[in-house]
Amino acid sequence: MVLDQLVGMIEQVALEHPEGFTLDVRNLELVKTGIAVAHAETQNQFGFGGLYTCVQHAIYNYGFVGGWRNEKGQMQYDSIRLFTSLPKAIKWGRKQGQIAIYDLDNGWEIIL
């Protein structure tokens, strides 16, 4: 599959889930469990170009992308690493300079 096509398919998922989603880019399945932590390298990515950057990063890293409509009404994206351990997620999130991580199981933002 060509990267442009993959990004287009993920953009469609984003339109269907503007409140937020985490997606496995390898099989296009929504992820509903784990603790999502964004990579510092993909901070502040918006729109199609930002999604393209995040998907490209995810392919060569952990394979997950997250997105949501921010307070300005823009779709914002990150390449994501998933954790099952909260202490490990917090440690890695701080290392990445994140201000928050997201618990997918409970739908909670965890401020760092």
MARPARO-472341 format. One line per field, with one value per residue: residue in one letter; chain; x, y negated, z of N, C-alpha, C, O in turn; residue number from 1. Coordinates in steps of 0.02 Angstrom, whole numbers, always signed. Atoms other than C-alpha are relative to their C-alpha. Example, Ala and Ser with C-alpha at 12.3 -4.5 7.8 and 13.67 -1.06 7.14 Angstrom:
<sites>
res	A,S $
chain	A,A $
n.px	+45,-42 $
n.py	+59,+59 $
n.pz	+0,-3 $
ca.px	+615,+684 $
ca.py	+225,+53 $
ca.pz	+390,+357 $
c.px	+45,-39 $
c.py	-60,-55 $
c.pz	+0,+37 $
o.px	+97,-14 $
o.py	-59,-110 $
o.pz	+33,+45 $
n	1,2 $
</sites>
This chain:
<sites>
res	M,V,L,D,Q,L,V,G,M,I,E,Q,V,A,L,E,H,P,E,G,F,T,L,D,V,R,N,L,E,L,V,K,T,G,I,A,V,A,H,A,E,T,Q,N,Q,F,G,F,G,G,L,Y,T,C,V,Q,H,A,I,Y,N,Y,G,F,V,G,G,W,R,N,E,K,G,Q,M,Q,Y,D,S,I,R,L,F,T,S,L,P,K,A,I,K,W,G,R,K,Q,G,Q,I,A,I,Y,D,L,D,N,G,W,E,I,I,L $
chain	A,A,A,A,A,A,A,A,A,A,A,A,A,A,A,A,A,A,A,A,A,A,A,A,A,A,A,A,A,A,A,A,A,A,A,A,A,A,A,A,A,A,A,A,A,A,A,A,A,A,A,A,A,A,A,A,A,A,A,A,A,A,A,A,A,A,A,A,A,A,A,A,A,A,A,A,A,A,A,A,A,A,A,A,A,A,A,A,A,A,A,A,A,A,A,A,A,A,A,A,A,A,A,A,A,A,A,A,A,A,A,A $
n.px	+42,-37,+8,+55,+64,+6,+16,+69,+45,-2,+36,+72,+13,+0,+63,+52,-13,-33,-10,-64,-9,-68,+6,-58,-8,-16,+61,+53,+48,+2,-28,+43,-30,-69,-13,-30,-49,-23,-71,-19,-16,+60,+41,+30,+13,+70,+24,-25,-73,-20,+16,-50,-61,+10,+5,-67,-37,+29,-20,-69,-7,+44,+57,+64,+13,+58,+23,+59,+13,-22,+44,+6,+38,-45,-20,-69,-22,-63,-22,+13,-25,+48,-25,+47,-23,+5,-64,-44,+30,-15,-72,-15,+33,-42,-60,+21,+21,+73,+34,+53,+6,+71,+20,+53,+48,+47,+17,-25,-63,-41,-46,-66 $
n.py	+59,+62,+39,+49,-36,-17,+61,+16,-45,+19,+64,-17,-21,+62,+35,-39,+0,+63,+6,-31,-69,-28,-47,-39,+14,-62,-36,+50,-15,+46,-28,+20,-17,+22,+69,+32,+53,+27,+11,+70,+17,+15,+51,+55,-18,+17,-10,-56,-1,-24,-71,-33,-3,-47,-68,-18,-14,-60,-59,-18,-4,-48,-19,+27,+71,+26,+64,+29,+70,+41,+55,+47,-33,-33,-68,-2,-69,-21,-70,-22,-63,-26,-33,-33,+19,+72,+31,+4,+50,+65,+12,+13,+62,+55,+0,+29,+70,+4,+29,-47,-63,-16,-68,-20,-44,+38,+63,+53,+35,+0,+57,-18 $
n.pz	+0,+4,-61,+10,-7,-70,-36,+18,-36,-71,-4,-2,-70,-41,+12,-33,-72,-16,-72,-15,+20,+5,+54,+20,+71,+36,+20,-2,-54,-57,-62,-55,-64,-9,-17,+58,-13,+63,+12,+5,+70,+39,-34,+37,+70,+16,+68,+39,-3,-66,-2,+43,-40,-55,+27,+21,-62,-32,+39,-17,-73,-35,+42,-21,+10,-35,+24,-32,+17,-56,-20,+55,+53,+48,-15,-23,+3,-29,+2,-69,-29,-48,-59,-45,-67,-11,-18,+59,+44,-29,+8,+71,+17,-25,+42,+64,-11,+5,-58,-19,+36,+2,-18,+46,-33,-41,+33,-44,+11,-61,+2,-27 $
ca.px	+0,+65,+92,-26,-166,-132,-136,-298,-378,-322,-387,-558,-548,-507,-661,-767,-689,-652,-668,-511,-441,-287,-253,-133,-64,-15,-193,-300,-384,-439,-347,-453,-332,-167,-89,-49,+106,+155,+329,+417,+468,+288,+227,+110,+59,-101,-204,-157,+27,+41,-47,+73,+222,+149,+106,+279,+355,+237,+282,+465,+432,+291,+154,+20,-56,-175,-281,-414,-497,-412,-487,-456,-557,-404,-366,-206,-102,+39,+141,+103,+189,+72,+106,+20,+118,+69,+238,+331,+210,+235,+425,+431,+305,+413,+565,+468,+424,+237,+119,-9,-35,-198,-272,-373,-455,-536,-543,-437,-306,-165,-74,+113 $
ca.py	+0,-172,-289,-422,-292,-234,-412,-443,-291,-346,-522,-443,-358,-529,-605,-464,-485,-671,-652,-546,-381,-270,-162,-22,-77,+102,+167,+8,+73,-45,-15,-20,+36,-24,-189,-301,-409,-523,-533,-700,-692,-707,-848,-979,-891,-954,-911,-794,-844,-814,-647,-599,-639,-538,-386,-386,-393,-258,-137,-142,-143,-66,-65,-172,-342,-444,-592,-709,-876,-1005,-1159,-1261,-1137,-1066,-882,-851,-692,-599,-443,-340,-211,-101,-39,+82,+17,-154,-187,-146,-254,-400,-382,-375,-516,-629,-579,-631,-800,-761,-858,-716,-535,-445,-289,-208,-80,-211,-360,-467,-596,-581,-744,-722 $
ca.pz	+0,-45,+102,+30,+21,+199,+264,+169,+249,+422,+388,+356,+528,+603,+522,+596,+770,+795,+983,+978,+919,+929,+778,+735,+566,+521,+514,+531,+689,+826,+990,+1147,+1281,+1352,+1398,+1250,+1256,+1113,+1039,+1058,+874,+817,+930,+858,+698,+616,+463,+322,+323,+509,+494,+354,+467,+611,+504,+429,+604,+670,+530,+583,+771,+873,+741,+822,+782,+888,+842,+910,+873,+982,+1064,+905,+802,+713,+697,+792,+776,+863,+836,+991,+1099,+1201,+1377,+1496,+1647,+1714,+1799,+1636,+1536,+1655,+1650,+1459,+1444,+1551,+1449,+1293,+1371,+1374,+1487,+1486,+1433,+1398,+1478,+1339,+1454,+1564,+1445,+1564,+1528,+1655,+1687,+1713 $
c.px	+45,-16,-57,-68,-12,-20,-72,-51,-3,-35,-75,-20,-4,-65,-58,+6,+35,+12,+64,+2,+74,-6,+66,+7,+15,-62,-63,-55,+5,+26,-41,+30,+73,+4,+39,+45,+28,+76,+14,+11,-61,-47,-28,-7,-74,-16,+33,+76,+26,-15,+51,+65,-6,-4,+69,+43,-24,+22,+69,+12,-49,-64,-68,-3,-62,-19,-62,-9,+16,-48,-8,-39,+42,+10,+75,+20,+67,+16,+1,+40,-50,+35,-56,+16,-4,+67,+48,-25,+16,+74,+17,-33,+40,+63,-15,-23,-75,-29,-56,+7,-73,-12,-60,-54,-54,-21,+23,+64,+36,+52,+66,+31 $
c.py	-62,-43,-51,+33,+17,-60,-21,+43,-18,-67,+12,+23,-61,-38,+35,-1,-65,-10,+33,+73,+18,+58,+36,-9,+62,+36,-45,+16,-52,+37,-28,+13,-21,-73,-31,-58,-23,-6,-74,-21,-19,-49,-50,+14,-8,+16,+58,+5,+26,+74,+40,+10,+53,+72,+24,+18,+65,+64,+23,+4,+50,+17,-28,-76,-18,-67,-23,-71,-42,-58,-54,+29,+34,+73,-1,+74,+10,+71,+22,+63,+21,+37,+36,-19,-76,-32,-6,-53,-71,-18,-18,-65,-61,-7,-33,-73,-10,-32,+46,+63,+21,+74,+19,+43,-39,-67,-60,-29,-1,-55,+21,-58 $
c.pz	+0,+62,-5,+9,+74,+41,-15,+37,+75,+10,+2,+70,+45,-8,+35,+76,+21,+74,+23,-20,+7,-48,-11,-75,-42,-23,+1,+50,+55,+62,+58,+69,+2,+20,-57,+20,-67,-2,-6,-73,-41,+35,-49,-75,-13,-72,-35,+3,+66,+8,-40,+39,+55,-24,-21,+60,+31,-36,+21,+76,+28,-37,+18,-11,+40,-28,+37,-26,+61,+13,-53,-59,-53,+20,+15,+6,+36,-20,+72,+17,+53,+57,+36,+72,+8,+21,-61,-49,+25,-10,-73,-23,+22,-42,-68,+6,-4,+63,+24,-43,+4,+14,-43,+33,+37,-31,+41,-27,+67,-7,+33,+38 $
o.px	+93,-72,-95,-113,-68,-65,-108,-103,-56,-67,-111,-73,-47,-92,-106,-42,+89,+55,+88,-49,+118,-52,+120,-36,+9,-60,-118,-113,+60,+11,-51,-1,+107,-47,+95,+25,+52,+109,-25,-4,-55,-108,+4,+14,-116,+27,+67,+103,+75,+25,+72,+94,+40,+23,+87,+80,+16,+36,+82,+69,-43,-100,-119,+46,-109,+23,-99,+38,-13,-98,-54,-47,+16,+11,+115,-20,+106,-30,+27,+52,-72,+84,-114,-25,+29,+84,+82,+14,+34,+90,+53,-4,+47,+85,+29,-40,-99,-1,-82,+37,-112,+17,-116,-112,-113,-66,-10,+109,+7,+97,+67,+86 $
o.py	-66,-44,-60,+3,+9,-56,-43,+19,-15,-78,-24,+5,-65,-63,+3,+15,-62,-50,+21,+108,-25,+99,+5,+13,+60,+71,-21,-3,-72,+95,-88,-2,-23,-107,-9,-102,+19,-18,-111,-78,-51,-49,-66,-26,+18,+14,+99,+60,+63,+110,+94,+64,+92,+117,+81,+68,+107,+114,+84,+16,+110,+63,-3,-111,+21,-104,+18,-102,-33,-66,-94,-3,+56,+90,-27,+116,-37,+111,-14,+106,-20,+72,+18,-9,-112,-84,-56,-88,-115,-74,-66,-102,-110,-62,-65,-104,-65,-25,+38,+62,-11,+117,-4,+38,-20,-100,-112,+7,-16,-51,+50,-52 $
o.pz	+37,+86,+42,+39,+99,+84,+30,+59,+105,+62,+37,+95,+89,+41,+57,+111,+49,+93,+78,-17,+5,-42,-9,-113,-103,-74,-12,+41,+75,+73,+62,+120,-49,+26,-72,+57,-106,+49,-36,-91,-94,+23,-100,-117,+23,-116,-5,+10,+68,+38,-18,+38,+66,+8,-7,+59,+52,-4,+25,+97,+14,-16,-6,-3,+44,-54,+65,-52,+114,-22,-50,-110,-104,+79,-23,+28,+43,-31,+115,-25,+94,+46,+30,+116,-29,-6,-67,-80,-15,-30,-85,-63,-15,-57,-97,-44,-18,+118,+79,-96,+40,-19,-32,+15,+36,-5,+41,-49,+119,-49,+87,+64 $
n	1,2,3,4,5,6,7,8,9,10,11,12,13,14,15,16,17,18,19,20,21,22,23,24,25,26,27,28,29,30,31,32,33,34,35,36,37,38,39,40,41,42,43,44,45,46,47,48,49,50,51,52,53,54,55,56,57,58,59,60,61,62,63,64,65,66,67,68,69,70,71,72,73,74,75,76,77,78,79,80,81,82,83,84,85,86,87,88,89,90,91,92,93,94,95,96,97,98,99,100,101,102,103,104,105,106,107,108,109,110,111,112 $
</sites>
